[in-house]
Amino acid sequence: MTKPATPRLRVRRRPPALPTSYRQRNLTLAALVLLVGIGASVFGFQFGQSALEDVSAPKSALGDTRKPLGKSKGLLKEAQILGSLTTMPDPSDALTEDQLLEQQEDLAAEDTSAAKIKLGTAISDENVTFTVDSVAWQGSNLVLQVSLQNKSFHPARFIYSPAFDLLVITDEQGKPVRTFTEGLPGELPADRELYKGTIQISASDIDKAQALGLSLADYPDRELQFLVDTIPIPPAPPR
């Protein structure tokens, strides 16, 4: 009978320890790398600082006028904020074009250098009304403030010219005078609106006259006739 074989044990040998010279060399390399990194950082910082020595912040031509902020007073109350707001004008208070024209007329009447006579002479023909509102001097011209209103159902046309006797103004002796109109419509629509304008006469044409006569007719039918026999002339202002 044979005996079983006895197993052999294998023993691993430890690797030989590194010599002391290798350890010192590794430590030296690590220290050298660390020193090189620190040196490069210090050199870069010094180089950048020296490069920026001549660079400075721009100065304002007005100088530094800023003032330090004071202490906060806290939140404002709603009443204080609303009290500081400017009140906006009400659109309903805006003047219309007619009111502005009347205001200008009133301002002209307050001028002591210009005499003015308010007439309000109205003449109607077939629901069309022509009114001489006032007479006043403006500089070297006599100005008649007039208005037209059409309450009929048809528009009316006017040409404000002495040709064909469409608009004729004469002095007391019946002599026609030259006129210049402004603001009066060539076609008066049937809209019941009041249209205002002026008829101007040079002072040289009415030097000694004390009153004027006026006649106005529509064009071309001449169905509307407006006659004003006497329009008093206010005293001329001193020149």
C-alpha positions in Angstrom: 0.0 0.0 0.0 1.5 3.4 -1.1 1.6 6.5 1.0 0.0 9.7 -0.3 2.3 12.3 -1.5 3.0 15.1 0.9 2.0 18.6 -0.6 4.8 21.1 -1.0 4.3 24.6 0.3 5.4 27.4 -1.9 6.6 30.5 -0.1 6.6 33.8 -1.9 9.6 35.9 -1.3 9.2 39.6 -0.5 10.6 41.9 -3.1 13.8 43.4 -2.1 13.5 46.8 -0.4 14.4 49.8 -2.5 17.7 51.2 -1.7 17.9 54.4 0.3 19.2 56.4 -2.7 16.0 55.9 -4.7 13.8 57.3 -1.9 16.0 60.4 -1.5 15.8 60.9 -5.3 12.0 60.8 -5.3 11.7 63.2 -2.4 14.1 65.6 -4.1 12.1 65.6 -7.3 8.8 66.3 -5.5 10.4 69.2 -3.6 11.9 70.6 -6.7 8.5 70.5 -8.6 6.9 72.3 -5.6 9.5 75.0 -5.5 9.3 75.5 -9.3 5.5 76.0 -9.1 5.8 78.5 -6.2 8.5 80.4 -7.9 6.5 80.6 -11.2 3.5 82.0 -9.3 5.5 84.6 -7.5 7.2 85.6 -10.7 3.9 85.9 -12.6 2.4 88.1 -9.9 5.3 90.4 -9.8 5.5 90.7 -13.6 1.7 91.6 -13.9 1.9 94.1 -11.1 4.9 95.9 -12.7 3.1 96.0 -16.1 0.0 97.7 -14.6 1.9 100.4 -12.7 1.3 103.1 -15.4 -2.4 102.2 -15.8 -4.9 104.4 -13.9 -8.6 104.9 -13.9 -9.9 107.8 -16.1 -10.7 111.1 -14.3 -13.9 113.1 -15.1 -13.4 116.6 -16.4 -16.1 117.8 -14.0 -14.3 116.3 -11.1 -15.8 114.0 -8.5 -18.9 115.9 -7.4 -20.7 112.9 -5.9 -22.0 113.4 -2.4 -22.4 110.7 0.1 -25.9 109.5 0.5 -27.6 110.5 3.7 -29.6 108.3 5.9 -32.8 106.9 4.6 -35.9 108.5 5.9 -37.9 105.4 5.4 -40.9 104.7 3.2 -43.0 107.7 2.1 -46.7 107.7 3.0 -49.3 107.4 0.3 -50.7 110.8 1.2 -47.3 112.5 0.7 -46.9 110.8 -2.7 -50.3 111.9 -3.9 -49.8 115.4 -2.7 -46.6 115.8 -4.7 -48.2 114.8 -8.0 -49.2 117.6 -10.4 -52.9 117.7 -11.1 -53.6 116.9 -14.8 -56.0 119.2 -16.6 -59.4 117.9 -17.2 -60.0 117.5 -21.0 -63.5 118.8 -20.6 -62.0 122.2 -19.6 -60.3 122.6 -23.0 -61.6 125.6 -25.0 -63.3 125.1 -28.3 -62.2 126.9 -31.5 -65.0 129.4 -31.2 -64.2 130.1 -27.5 -60.6 130.7 -28.4 -61.6 133.1 -31.1 -63.9 134.9 -28.7 -61.1 135.0 -26.1 -58.8 136.6 -28.7 -61.5 139.2 -29.5 -61.8 140.0 -25.8 -58.1 140.4 -25.5 -58.1 142.8 -28.5 -60.9 144.7 -26.9 -58.9 145.2 -23.7 -56.1 146.9 -25.7 -56.5 150.6 -25.1 -54.8 151.5 -28.3 -57.6 150.0 -30.4 -61.2 151.2 -30.3 -63.9 148.6 -30.8 -67.7 148.7 -31.3 -69.8 145.5 -30.7 -72.7 145.4 -33.0 -74.3 141.9 -33.3 -76.3 143.0 -36.3 -77.9 139.8 -37.8 -79.7 139.5 -41.1 -81.4 136.3 -42.2 -82.6 135.2 -45.6 -84.0 131.7 -46.3 -82.6 130.3 -43.0 -79.1 131.6 -43.7 -77.9 134.3 -41.3 -75.1 136.8 -41.8 -74.0 138.7 -38.7 -71.7 141.7 -38.2 -70.4 141.0 -34.7 -68.0 143.9 -34.1 -65.9 146.7 -35.7 -62.4 147.5 -34.5 -59.1 149.0 -35.6 -56.1 146.7 -35.9 -53.1 148.7 -36.9 -53.9 150.7 -40.1 -56.9 148.4 -41.0 -60.5 148.5 -40.0 -61.6 145.0 -39.2 -65.2 143.7 -39.3 -65.7 140.5 -37.4 -68.5 138.7 -39.2 -70.1 135.2 -39.1 -72.3 133.0 -41.3 -74.7 130.2 -40.3 -76.8 128.0 -42.5 -79.9 126.4 -41.0 -81.4 125.5 -44.3 -81.3 122.1 -46.1 -79.0 123.2 -49.0 -75.4 124.6 -49.0 -74.7 128.1 -50.1 -71.8 129.4 -52.1 -70.1 132.8 -51.8 -67.4 134.8 -53.6 -66.2 137.6 -51.4 -65.4 140.0 -54.3 -66.9 143.3 -55.5 -67.1 141.8 -58.9 -70.8 141.4 -60.0 -71.7 143.1 -56.7 -71.2 140.0 -54.7 -69.6 141.8 -51.7 -69.7 145.5 -51.8 -68.8 147.9 -49.0 -69.3 151.6 -49.5 -68.7 154.8 -47.5 -71.4 157.4 -46.7 -71.1 158.9 -50.2 -71.7 155.5 -51.8 -68.1 155.2 -52.9 -66.9 151.5 -52.9 -63.9 150.6 -50.8 -61.3 147.9 -51.3 -61.8 144.9 -49.0 -59.8 141.8 -47.9 -61.6 138.8 -46.4 -60.1 136.1 -44.2 -61.6 132.9 -42.7 -65.0 133.0 -44.4 -66.0 129.8 -46.2 -66.4 129.7 -50.0 -69.1 127.0 -49.5 -71.4 127.3 -46.5 -72.6 123.8 -45.6 -76.1 123.2 -44.2 -74.8 122.0 -40.8 -76.0 124.8 -38.5 -72.4 125.5 -37.5 -71.2 129.1 -37.0 -68.4 130.1 -39.3 -66.5 133.3 -38.4 -64.1 135.4 -40.4 -63.0 139.0 -41.0 -63.4 141.7 -43.6 -60.5 144.2 -43.5 -60.5 147.7 -45.0 -57.5 149.9 -45.3 -57.6 153.2 -43.4 -56.5 155.1 -46.5 -59.8 154.2 -48.2 -62.0 155.5 -45.4 -60.0 158.5 -44.2 -63.0 160.8 -43.5 -65.9 158.2 -43.4 -68.0 157.8 -40.3 -70.1 154.8 -41.3 -70.1 152.1 -43.9 -72.8 150.1 -45.9 -72.5 146.4 -46.8 -74.2 144.1 -49.2 -73.5 140.4 -49.7 -75.1 138.0 -52.2 -74.5 134.3 -52.9 -73.0 132.9 -56.1 -74.2 132.3 -58.8 -77.9 132.4 -58.1 -78.0 135.6 -56.0 -81.0 134.2 -54.2 -79.6 135.3 -50.8 -79.3 139.0 -50.2 -77.8 140.5 -47.0 -77.9 144.3 -46.6 -76.5 146.3 -43.7 -77.2 150.0 -44.1 -75.1 151.5 -41.3 -71.9 150.1 -39.8 -70.4 152.8 -37.5 -66.7 153.4 -37.7 -65.0 153.7 -34.3 -62.5 156.5 -33.7 -59.1 155.7 -35.2 -56.3 155.2 -32.6 -53.6 157.8 -32.6 -50.7 157.0 -34.9 
